């Protein structure tokens, strides 16, 4: 059984290929039950969460794989100098059930999550979108910047973070990769100036307000994975054409699920999911339309990414 550390996952993946792999996975041939989602109380710090996420390829499609990710989200890890998200992925033979590889689940998660956002942006962001705002400066943030730049002609990347030093570190890191990146101190200014707003935070109160949005923008909501969290307010939901990664986003995670629960929006306001988009459902309806994509993560994304790592490594 092979082991793929974070650096080996990085070496095997690139965003154009991974985005295409996710598109194929969502078109069909993958199956996934609803993920297990359990809170873990942590005395003296925010509640942690453990998630179990299995998926498998459909027999007869020519690719026999199954896999499962165990991912833990510990918000208190920031104070320890550790990523909030920790995990491991086990890739197995779909023919025999035998484990064939263990992959760094944390690194696999940031790759596939960013790729899913970029896949949605392929259908929902304006073709000429060139100004990207990243809200949050955690481990996922640089991957979101790279992923969005793989599908749209991004010229500038603005960064806002609740701790300014984190935003400055990210801006410097992206600049070293050749991006034109800078820090914004007022989130409202950053939102108003952006074509794409991509949020990856653990905020429990809305950060992006609908009053700040203007026609033609695309809002990408990646954080707020539980019903205790929120990245955009009800006004943003009401103003946007809404898409989700999977139906799970209408039942769990903040933003869309909370908007539905409160009655701010109805199920009819959710226009579709990634599977519908890649199969030809209408995406952006016009240049002045505001679009919104909410993801909570899908296990078929993990399996597609793990399969691509395995194949690239000669498995």
C-alpha positions in Angstrom: 0.0 0.0 0.0 1.4 3.4 -1.0 1.4 6.5 1.1 1.1 10.0 -0.5 2.3 12.8 1.8 1.1 16.4 1.2 4.1 17.2 -1.1 3.4 14.1 -3.2 -0.3 15.1 -3.6 0.9 18.6 -4.7 3.3 17.1 -7.2 0.6 14.9 -8.8 -2.2 17.5 -9.2 -2.8 20.6 -11.2 -6.0 22.6 -11.3 -6.9 22.3 -15.0 -6.7 18.5 -14.8 -8.4 18.3 -11.4 -11.3 20.6 -12.4 -11.9 18.4 -15.4 -11.8 15.3 -13.3 -14.4 16.7 -10.9 -16.6 17.6 -13.9 -16.4 14.0 -15.1 -17.2 12.7 -11.7 -20.3 14.9 -11.4 -21.5 13.8 -14.8 -22.0 10.3 -13.5 -20.3 7.1 -12.6 -19.7 7.9 -8.9 -21.9 7.1 -6.0 -21.9 8.5 -2.5 -24.1 8.2 0.5 -24.8 11.1 2.8 -21.8 11.9 4.9 -21.6 11.3 8.7 -21.3 14.6 10.5 -20.7 14.6 14.2 -19.9 17.5 16.7 -17.3 17.0 19.3 -17.4 19.2 22.4 -14.1 20.7 23.4 -14.0 22.3 26.8 -12.7 25.8 26.7 -12.7 26.1 22.9 -15.0 26.0 19.8 -16.9 22.7 19.1 -14.9 20.4 16.8 -16.4 18.3 14.1 -15.6 14.9 12.6 -16.8 13.8 9.2 -16.8 10.4 7.5 -17.1 10.6 3.7 -17.3 7.4 1.6 -17.7 7.1 -2.2 -17.2 4.6 -5.0 -17.3 4.2 -8.7 -20.2 2.5 -10.4 -19.4 -1.1 -11.4 -19.1 -1.5 -15.1 -17.8 2.0 -15.8 -14.2 0.7 -16.3 -12.9 2.2 -13.2 -13.2 0.2 -10.0 -12.3 2.3 -6.9 -13.8 3.1 -3.6 -12.6 5.4 -0.9 -13.3 7.1 2.4 -12.1 10.3 4.0 -12.0 10.9 7.7 -11.7 14.6 8.2 -11.7 16.6 11.5 -12.3 20.3 11.8 -10.8 21.7 15.0 -11.3 25.5 15.0 -9.0 25.9 18.1 -6.0 24.7 16.0 -5.3 28.2 14.9 -4.0 29.0 18.4 -1.8 25.9 18.2 -0.2 26.9 14.9 -2.0 24.0 13.2 -4.5 23.9 10.3 -8.1 23.8 11.4 -8.8 20.9 9.0 -7.0 17.5 9.5 -7.7 14.3 7.7 -6.7 11.2 6.0 -8.0 9.5 2.8 -8.0 5.7 2.2 -8.2 4.7 -1.5 -9.3 1.1 -2.1 -9.8 -1.3 -5.0 -13.3 -1.3 -6.1 -12.8 -4.9 -7.4 -11.5 -6.5 -4.1 -12.0 -3.8 -1.4 -8.3 -4.0 -0.6 -6.7 -0.7 0.5 -4.2 0.5 -2.1 -3.2 4.0 -0.9 -3.3 6.4 2.0 -3.3 10.1 1.1 -2.8 13.2 3.2 -6.5 14.1 3.6 -5.9 17.7 4.6 -4.0 18.4 1.4 -6.4 16.5 -0.8 -9.3 18.5 0.8 -7.9 21.9 -0.1 -7.2 20.8 -3.7 -10.6 19.3 -4.4 -12.5 22.1 -2.5 -10.8 24.8 -4.5 -11.3 22.9 -7.7 -15.0 22.5 -7.0 -15.3 26.3 -6.6 -13.5 26.8 -9.8 -15.7 24.3 -11.6 -18.7 26.3 -10.4 -17.1 29.6 -11.5 -16.6 28.1 -15.0 -20.3 28.2 -15.4 -21.3 31.1 -13.0 -18.6 33.8 -13.1 -18.5 36.2 -16.0 -16.1 35.2 -18.7 -14.2 38.4 -18.3 -14.0 38.3 -14.5 -10.5 39.6 -13.6 -10.7 40.9 -10.0 -10.7 38.3 -7.3 -11.3 38.9 -3.6 -10.2 36.2 -1.1 -12.0 36.5 2.3 -9.9 34.5 4.8 -6.2 33.7 4.8 -6.2 30.1 6.0 -4.7 27.0 4.4 -7.4 26.9 1.7 -7.0 30.5 0.5 -4.0 30.2 -1.8 -5.6 27.1 -3.5 -8.8 29.1 -4.1 -6.7 31.9 -5.7 -4.9 29.4 -8.0 -8.0 27.5 -8.9 -10.0 30.6 -9.8 -7.1 31.8 -11.9 -7.2 28.5 -13.8 -10.7 29.2 -15.2 -10.9 33.0 -15.4 -8.4 35.7 -16.5 -7.6 36.9 -13.0 -5.4 40.0 -13.0 -5.6 41.2 -9.4 -6.2 39.3 -6.1 -7.3 41.3 -3.1 -7.2 39.6 0.3 -9.1 40.4 3.5 -8.7 38.6 6.8 -9.9 39.3 10.3 -6.2 39.3 11.3 -4.3 41.7 9.0 -1.0 39.8 9.5 -2.5 36.7 7.9 -3.7 38.7 4.9 -0.2 40.2 4.4 1.5 36.8 4.6 -0.9 35.4 2.0 -0.4 38.4 -0.3 3.3 38.0 -0.1 3.1 34.3 -0.8 0.9 34.8 -3.8 3.1 37.6 -5.1 6.1 35.2 -5.0 4.1 33.0 -7.4 3.6 35.9 -9.8 0.1 37.0 -8.8 -0.7 40.7 -8.4 -1.9 40.4 -4.9 -2.6 43.0 -2.3 -4.4 43.4 1.1 -7.6 45.3 1.6 -8.4 46.7 5.1 -12.1 47.3 4.6 -14.0 44.2 3.5 -16.9 46.3 2.1 -14.4 48.1 -0.3 -13.0 44.7 -1.4 -16.4 43.2 -2.1 -17.6 46.2 -4.1 -14.5 46.2 -6.2 -14.4 42.5 -7.0 -15.8 40.4 -9.9 -15.5 37.2 -7.8 -15.7 37.0 -4.0 -14.4 33.7 -2.6 -14.9 33.2 1.2 -13.2 30.4 3.2 -13.7 31.2 6.9 -15.2 29.7 10.0 -17.2 32.9 10.7 -20.3 32.5 12.9 -21.7 35.9 11.7 -22.2 37.1 8.1 -19.2 38.8 6.6 -20.4 39.7 3.1 -23.6 41.7 3.0 -26.0 41.7 0.1 -26.1 45.5 0.1 -22.5 45.5 -1.0 -23.1 43.4 -4.1 -23.6 44.7 -7.6 -24.7 43.2 -10.9 -22.3 40.7 -12.6 -20.6 39.5 -9.4 -20.1 35.9 -8.4 -20.0 34.9 -4.7 -18.2 31.7 -3.8 -19.0 30.5 -0.2 -16.7 27.7 0.9 -16.5 28.0 4.7 -19.4 27.9 7.1 -19.7 24.1 7.0 -22.0 23.9 10.0 -25.3 25.4 10.9 -23.5 27.6 13.5 -21.6 29.4 10.8 -22.4 32.1 8.3 -20.4 34.0 5.6 -23.1 35.9 3.7 -26.4 37.4 4.9 -30.0 36.8 3.8 -29.9 39.8 1.5 -27.0 38.3 -0.4 -29.0 35.1 -0.9 -32.1 37.0 -2.0 -30.2 39.0 -4.6 -28.4 36.0 -6.2 -29.0 33.1 -8.5 -28.0 30.3 -6.1 -26.2 27.0 -6.9 -24.8 24.4 -4.5 -22.3 21.6 -4.8 -24.7 18.9 -3.7 -28.2 18.7 -2.1 -26.4 18.4 1.2 -25.8 22.2 1.1 -29.5 22.8 1.4 -29.7 20.8 4.7 -26.3 21.4 6.4 -23.7 24.1 6.5 -24.4 27.8 6.9 -25.7 30.3 4.4 -28.1 28.4 2.1 -29.3 25.9 4.6 -29.8 28.7 7.2 -31.6 30.9 4.7 -34.0 28.1 3.9 -34.6 27.3 7.5 -35.3 30.9 8.3 -37.6 31.3 5.3 -35.5 34.0 3.7 -35.4 31.9 0.5 -37.3 28.9 -0.7 -36.1 25.6 -2.2 -37.2 27.0 -5.6 -34.6 29.7 -5.2 -31.8 27.1 -5.5 -31.3 26.8 -9.2 -29.2 23.7 -9.3 -26.1 21.9 -8.2 -22.7 21.0 -9.8 -24.1 17.8 -11.3 -26.8 19.8 -13.1 -24.3 22.4 -14.3 -21.9 20.0 -15.9 -24.8 18.2 -17.5 -25.9 21.3 -19.3 -28.3 23.1 -17.0 -28.4 26.9 -17.4 -25.8 28.7 -15.3 -25.2 32.4 -15.4 -28.3 34.0 -16.9 -26.8 37.4 -18.0 -23.9 39.8 -17.6 -25.7 41.7 -14.8 -26.9 38.7 -12.8 -25.4 38.0 -9.4 -24.5 34.4 -8.9 -23.8 32.5 -5.7 -22.2 29.1 -5.1 -22.3 27.3 -1.8 -20.2 24.2 -1.1 -20.2 21.9 1.9 -17.9 19.3 0.3 -18.7 16.1 -1.5 -17.0 12.7 -1.2 -17.1 12.1 -4.9 -14.7 15.1 -5.2 -12.3 13.4 -2.8 -12.5 10.1 -4.7 -11.9 11.8 -8.1 -8.9 13.7 -6.7 -7.4 10.6 -5.0 -7.9 8.6 -8.3 -6.1 11.3 -10.2 -3.2 11.2 -7.7 -3.0 7.4 -8.0 -3.0 7.4 -11.8 -0.5 10.2 -12.1 1.8 8.2 -9.8 1.6 5.2 -12.1 -0.9 3.2 -10.0 
